Amino acid sequence: MINWFTQLDFSVLYWIQHTFRCAVFDYFMPKITFLGELGLIWLVFAAILLCLPKYRRAGILLLASLAIGVLIGNVALKNLFLRSRPCWLDPSVRLLISVPRDYSFPSGHTATAFALATSLCVKYPKWYVIGPSALWACSVGMSRMNEGVHYPSDVLAGAVIGAGCAVVNIYVNRWLNKWLFGN
């Protein structure tokens, strides 16, 4: 039995898949998702930042934000809600990637993308950081819906969780630095 909320999610998902169905999106969206697999691109990016003394703190913030997001989203909430993916419930949902085996809510790819984007945007609030970071994070969320593996509410929750984890992490880090080191 599908509740009204899931029906609404399906309606928006069908609209997204119908509206954005084109060869360009069908080509690029799986590649965007692949870059977010296992958080690998984010870990590489954080490792690069850690190697650069000027950006070491940003690398640490990024790693901590990602870790918090994964623990809350992928470890805790996915196993708490056990929400079936849209492609599991409706075989007519168009898939562009193989069927994932874990649960749907929230979108881990979107959470990590928004954790990265928010960490960078708060740490470096310049237009040349904010624009590409926000575009990348939104593209990741869109790719998950376009591929048929997440509902819009999964992506929205992932975005809120990722951004929230980054903001909390940044402010806790600032407080700890003042409390421990006086700076």
CORWOSUL-V790144 format. One record per pair of residues at least 24 apart in sequence whose ideal C-beta (glycine too) atoms are under 6 Angstrom apart, sorted by the first residue. I is the first residue (numbers start at 1). J is the second residue. D is the distance in whole Angstrom. If there is no record, write none. Layout:
i=I j=J d=D
i=I j=J d=D
This chain:
i=9 j=151 d=4
i=9 j=152 d=6
i=9 j=153 d=5
i=12 j=152 d=5
i=13 j=86 d=6
i=13 j=145 d=6
i=13 j=151 d=6
i=16 j=145 d=5
i=17 j=94 d=6
i=20 j=146 d=6
i=25 j=146 d=6
i=29 j=96 d=6
i=29 j=143 d=4
i=29 j=146 d=5
i=29 j=147 d=6
i=30 j=96 d=5
i=30 j=97 d=5
i=32 j=139 d=5
i=32 j=140 d=6
i=32 j=143 d=4
i=33 j=143 d=5
i=36 j=109 d=4
i=36 j=140 d=6
i=39 j=66 d=6
i=39 j=112 d=5
i=42 j=66 d=6
i=42 j=112 d=6
i=42 j=116 d=5
i=58 j=123 d=5
i=61 j=119 d=5
i=62 j=119 d=5
i=64 j=169 d=5
i=65 j=115 d=4
i=65 j=119 d=5
i=65 j=165 d=5
i=65 j=166 d=4
i=65 j=169 d=5
i=66 j=112 d=6
i=66 j=115 d=5
i=68 j=165 d=4
i=68 j=169 d=6
i=69 j=111 d=5
i=69 j=112 d=6
i=69 j=115 d=4
i=69 j=162 d=5
i=69 j=165 d=4
i=72 j=161 d=6
i=73 j=106 d=5
i=73 j=108 d=5
i=73 j=111 d=4
i=73 j=161 d=5
i=74 j=108 d=5
i=77 j=106 d=6
i=78 j=103 d=4
i=81 j=105 d=5
i=85 j=149 d=6
i=86 j=151 d=6
i=87 j=148 d=5
i=87 j=149 d=6
i=93 j=148 d=4
i=94 j=148 d=5
i=95 j=148 d=5
i=96 j=147 d=4
i=97 j=147 d=5
i=100 j=149 d=5
i=104 j=150 d=6
i=104 j=154 d=5
i=105 j=154 d=5
i=106 j=154 d=5
i=106 j=157 d=4
i=106 j=158 d=4
i=106 j=161 d=6
i=107 j=144 d=5
i=107 j=150 d=5
i=107 j=154 d=5
i=107 j=155 d=5
i=107 j=158 d=3
i=109 j=140 d=5
i=109 j=144 d=6
i=110 j=140 d=6
i=110 j=141 d=4
i=110 j=155 d=5
i=110 j=158 d=3
i=110 j=159 d=5
i=111 j=158 d=4
i=111 j=161 d=5
i=111 j=162 d=4
i=113 j=137 d=4
i=113 j=140 d=4
i=114 j=159 d=5
i=114 j=162 d=3
i=114 j=163 d=5
i=115 j=162 d=4
i=115 j=165 d=5
i=115 j=166 d=5
i=118 j=163 d=4
i=118 j=166 d=4
i=119 j=166 d=4
i=122 j=170 d=5
